[in-house]
Each structure stands twice: as structure tokens, then as C-alpha cells.
Amino acid sequence: MLTITPNNVTTATLHGYLLSAVAPRPIAFASTIDAEGNPNLSPFSFFNVISANPPILIFSPARRVRNNTTKHTLENVHQVKEVVINVVNHAIVQQMSLSSTEYAKGVNEFKKAGFTMLPSEIVKPFRVAESPIQIECKVNEIISLGKQGGAGNLIICEVVKMHISEAVLDTNNAIDQHKLDLVSRAGGSYYSRAKDGFFEIPKPISTLGIGVDNLPKEVRESSILTGNDLGLLGNVEALPTQKAVDKFLEEHPEKKTNNIKEKHIFAKAFLENKDVLSALKIVLQ
């Protein structure tokens, strides 16, 4: 195993490992404005939501590793403590990438990247009209994490208004993740298209699950069932009764076996179809 101590490698090397290891990351497409009213637009992948009441987003324009200079976004939010976070989906990812070019101060990235400047309703910075979700925020606090190259600047933003395109909503007015088609950032030049990789994991039941430790030893030590399989089996409130097991085997005589490996292969097939109770009845026979 490669072991890295931060002080023993260059910042650029550590930066690369961190970005590849902590991925994919959501993208804050941040629109700001300076004291003279000049707009700026730039993406940042040090970004997340951390609170709903109050509604708080955070993002971090880090100091440049190569020359320890600061981004225009950071300079702007010190002057005008407002920002619009625009969501990046697949339809605008190439334009978003173009806007990350380090143009000179005063150059309008909206125009360079071909985006439409949409006036906000509460804050001064413009929204990206092409973004399916635009979040107007006031900047509550800016926390400098250091003065050296690569140091972050944590911008804590409070949401004052959200704008969500109806095109990404379902019939219940909830956001449809497949319609939204988000894009996220990884290391190097890599991005990830979220809808290509969505999968669902049932949340733990509201009552206590029995836990993996309460499964039979032969199940816990199975060479067929994975850790994910065991997690599914342990997320039940109680094991099936012997009567339920016997009834299942009467209805599925082809699954009746004393061979442990066969039992686990049969159970795994049910687990792949999210039929946890049937899988349990097989392994408990």
C-alpha cells in the first residue's frame, strides 16, 4: 500500500491524490460580481450542502498551487457578499469547462462560454439561464484556511432563493435525478455523468435491523455472498420462522439443498432481485 505523509510530498502531488481519492464531487458553478459590477463565472468542485435550516451551501476557491494567487471569485465575494450557485448538468458541461479558463480580470465568462446572463431576484450576481437549477445566496462568512498555495477559502453561503426548471421535475414536483442529468468532477480530466451510475440502496429500516452478527456463521463466512449481500440480509427486523422457511421450500422445491455453496448461490440470485426474505429462507433451510 502506498502511504503518503502530506509534509513529505509536494502540494501538487498531494492535490492530485486528494482530487482522485475524494470523487466524484458536485460542481458549484459560481456567479459573482465585483464592486464595479463586472460579472464573473467559475466552477469549483470543493462544494457541498451542509444544512437545511438554515439552508447552507459551502464551496472553496483554493489559492492556486503553482503561484499562490487567488481566484477572481474569492476577490469578488469579499467585495460583494453574494453569489449564485448554478447546477451543472450534462447539457452544459463543455461550456462550463470553457468558463474555467483563467481569463483576465474583467473578462465576462458568461460571454466567453456562450451562457445567457439572467438577472437574479434577490442578489446582484447573474444566474446562468441554461442551468436547470439556480440558487441565489448571501455570503455569511469567508474562512481562510491558509496563505500558502493550495490553501482553501471556505465560503459559507445561505440560500435566499432557488429556481428549478420544471423540465427536471416529476409529477410530484420533486427533482427527477435522471431528468436533471448532473455531472460531477473527479481527478485529472475526469468527470462523471450521474444518471449513468445511479443505483438505489434501501435505507435501514426504521426499527432495528438484526445486524450481520445475528446471521448464521456459515452465512457470515460465505465465499459466495459479499459484504453488500450480508448488509441486505442483516437489514431485517427478524429472521423468518421455521414455518415460513418450510412453506417457501414447499413452493420452491428446486431450491431445497443441503449444500452450503448451492444455498448461497440460490440466495444471491434472490438478493440481486432485492428479494431479501426469500434469500434468508434459502440460507436458513
Secondary structure as GFF3:
##gff-version 3
##sequence-region A 1 285
A	DSSP	three_ten_helix	6	8	.	.	.	ID=ss1
A	DSSP	alpha_helix	11	21	.	.	.	ID=ss2
A	DSSP	beta_strand	28	33	.	.	.	ID=ss3
A	DSSP	beta_strand	39	44	.	.	.	ID=ss4
A	DSSP	beta_strand	47	52	.	.	.	ID=ss5
A	DSSP	beta_strand	55	59	.	.	.	ID=ss6
A	DSSP	alpha_helix	72	79	.	.	.	ID=ss7
A	DSSP	beta_strand	82	86	.	.	.	ID=ss8
A	DSSP	three_ten_helix	90	92	.	.	.	ID=ss9
A	DSSP	alpha_helix	93	99	.	.	.	ID=ss10
A	DSSP	alpha_helix	109	113	.	.	.	ID=ss11
A	DSSP	beta_strand	117	118	.	.	.	ID=ss12
A	DSSP	beta_strand	127	128	.	.	.	ID=ss13
A	DSSP	beta_strand	133	144	.	.	.	ID=ss14
A	DSSP	beta_strand	153	164	.	.	.	ID=ss15
A	DSSP	three_ten_helix	166	168	.	.	.	ID=ss16
A	DSSP	alpha_helix	177	180	.	.	.	ID=ss17
A	DSSP	beta_strand	183	185	.	.	.	ID=ss18
A	DSSP	beta_strand	191	193	.	.	.	ID=ss19
A	DSSP	three_ten_helix	194	196	.	.	.	ID=ss20
A	DSSP	three_ten_helix	212	214	.	.	.	ID=ss21
A	DSSP	alpha_helix	217	220	.	.	.	ID=ss22
A	DSSP	alpha_helix	227	233	.	.	.	ID=ss23
A	DSSP	alpha_helix	242	251	.	.	.	ID=ss24
A	DSSP	three_ten_helix	253	255	.	.	.	ID=ss25
A	DSSP	alpha_helix	260	272	.	.	.	ID=ss26
A	DSSP	alpha_helix	276	283	.	.	.	ID=ss27
###
